[in-house]
Amino acid sequence: MLRLTAEDHDKVSAAIAEAEGKSSAEIVAVVSELSDPYHDVALHWAVLALIAVLAWAAACPTCLNWWMDLFLGGWRPEPSLRETLTFLLILAVLKFTAVLLILKYMPLRLALTPGATKTRRVRRRAVALFRTGAEQRTVGRTGVLIYLSLRERRAEIVGDEAITKITTPETWGEAMAALIVEVRAGRPGDGIVAAVQRVGAVCAEHFPRSDEDINEIPDKLIEL
C-alpha cells in the first residue's frame, strides 16, 4: 500500500505555492486511500453465486440428490419436493453468505471490480470533493482539484468554471501521465508534485497572476 510521508506533504505544499505564484488559479491536491467501499460489487457477486447454485440444481438434479445424501445420510426414503427445495434454499443462502464474507477482503473485492466501475467511482468522488472544497471558492472561478485515489490507482483533475472554458480533458494529459508514472513507481508524492507543476504551467498561460491576487485556498496536500 502506497503511503505519503511528511516530506511528501512539504514537497506538494511547496509545489502548489510555486505554481500559484505564477497564476491566479488555486490548486487543491487531495489523496484518498479509497474512493468507494464497493459494497454493491460484493452484493452482485454474491447474487451471481446464488443464481449459479440454482442453475446448477436445474441442470443436474441428480447432483443435488447426491449432495443431499452426503449431508443427510443414505438409506433414507426418496426426499419429498419440500425437502429438496428446502435443501436447495439452504445451499443457495450458504453460498450467498460465504461469497459476501469472502469479499469483505478489500483487495479481492477491488480485483473483482470492473475497471470502468472504478473509474466512474473515482471521478464521482473527485467531483464531490471539488464541489465541497474548491468550486466557487475563488473570485475568478479558477480552482483546480488534483485527486489521487491510491487503492484504485486512478486520478482525476477537475476545474472550476473559468478553467473548463479554456481546457479539455486532453489539456491535462501530460499532468495525468506524469502523476501516474510516479505513482506506479511507488512515489505518489513526487507524482502529485509533477502534476501540480504541469497544471500550474497551463494555468499560468491562461490566468497569469495579477498584483491584486490573494491566496484564497491553503497551499497544502489534503490526505483523506
N, C-alpha and C positions, 0 to 999 in steps of 0.2 A: 504494500500500500504506500503510495506516494505521500510524503509529508512536507510541510512548509516550515522552515526554521525562522528564528528571529532575524537572522541575516537576510533571508528572503523578503521578509516584511520591510526591512530597511531599504533593500535594493529597489523594491517596487515603489515605495513611497518617494524615493529619490528620483526614479524614472518618471513618475507622474508629475512631480514638481518641475522637472526639467522640461517635459513635454508641454505642460501648461504655461511655462514661461515664454513660449513662442506662439501661443494660441489663446484665443478667448474661450476655447472649449474646456469642458470639465470632464475629466476621465475618472471613471469609477471601476476598480478591479475587484471582483468577487470570486472567491473559490469556495466550492461546496464539495463535501465528500460524496454526496449522493443527491440527485435531483428528484427522485421519486422512490417510494418503497416498492412499487410494482406488485402490490397485493393482488391486483386483478390478474396479473400474469400467472401467479401461483394458482389462483382460483380456476383460470382457464385450463391449465394443465391437469388439475385435479378432476375437473368435469370431463376432460378428454379421457382420463384414466377410467372414470366411472362408465362412460359410454363404451369404452373398449371392453370392459368386463361384460356388459350387456350384449355387445356384438359377438363376443367370443361364445357366450352361452347360446345365443341364437344360431350361430354357425355350427356349433359342436355340442349338442345337448348331452351326448354320451360322456363328454369330458366333464360336464357339470355333475353328472351322476357319479362319475369316478371320484371326484373331489368330495362329494357328499359321503360316499362310502369310506373314504380315507379319514374324514374328520368325525363321522358319526359311527363308524364301525360297520363291518359287513354282517352277513347273516341276519338281515333285517328285512321286513316287508318292503315292497316297492313303495317309494315315497309318494305321498299324495301331491296334487298340484300345489296346495297351500304350502306344504313343507318345502317343495322345490323352489317356489317363488320366494319364500322367506329366506331360505339359504342364499339364493341369488342376491336378494336385497342386502343381507348382511355382508356378503362378499364384496358387493359394489361399494357399500359405505366404508368398509375397511380399506379398500383400495383408495377411495377418495381421500379419506383421512390421512392415510400413510403418505400420499403424494404431497398433501398440504404440509405435513410435518417435515418431510424431507426438504421441501422448498423454503423452509424457514432459513436454511443456509443460504445467505445472500449471494455468495459467489456463484452458486449453481443457479439461483434464480436469475441472476444477471446473464449468465451464459445461455439460458433458455429464453431470454427476452429478445425478440427480433430487433435488429439494428435500427430499423425505421421507427420503431416504438421508442427506443432510447433517444433518438434524435428529436422526435416530437416532444418528449417529456422535458428534455434539456432546454429546448427552445421555449417551451411554455414557462418553465421556471425562470429562465433568463428574462423574459418579457415581464413576468410578475415582479421580479426583483427590480427591474429597471423602473417600472411604474411606481414602485414604493420608494426607491432611493435616489432616482435621478431625473425622472420625467418632470418637466415644468419647474425644476428647481434652479434653473439658470435663467437669467434675464433674456438672453438671446436664444433660448431653447437649443443649446449646443452641448447637452450632456451626452456622454458616450459610456456605455457599460461593456466591459470585457468580462465575460463569465466563463469559468472553467469548472466542469464537473469531473472530479477525479475518477470515480469508480466506473463511470460510463466512458471515460476517456473522450469526452466531447467538449467543444467550446462554442460560444456564441458571442457576437458583437451586436449590440443594439444601440441605435442612435435616436436622439430626440428629433423633433420636427424639422429644425433647420438643417440638421445633419442628413436626414433621409432625403431631403430635397436635392442635395447635390451628390449623393452617393448611391451606389447599387450594392447588392451583396458581393459582386465581384471586386468592388473597391477594397474590401477588407481581405481579399485572398492572400496577399503577402503577409499580413499580420497573423492570420489564422495559420498559415503554413509555418511561420517562424515559431508560433506558440506550440503547435502540435509536435514539431521536430524536437524541441527541448523536453516536452513532457514525455515523449516516447523514450528519450534518453535518460529519464529519471530526474530531470531538473525543472520542475514546474515553476519555480521562482524565476529562473532565467527565461523561461518561455513567456511568462507574463511581462517581464521587462522588455523582451523583444517585441511583443505585441503592442505594448504601450508606446514604444519608440516609433513604430510604424503608423499606429493610429495618430500619434502626435504629429507626425510629418504630414499626413493627409489633412488634419485639422489646421495646421499652421499655414498650409497652402490656401485653404478656402476661408479660414477665420483667423487671420493674424491678430496677435494680441494688441489691444489698444491701451493707451495711457490710463483710461478710466476703468480698466478691467480689474475685478477683485476676485479673490479665491472664494467661490461660493460653496464648494463641497470639499471636505477634508481630503488631503492627499495621502491616503493610506489604503493598504490592502485589507479587504474585509474577508475574514475566513468564517464560514458558517459550519 
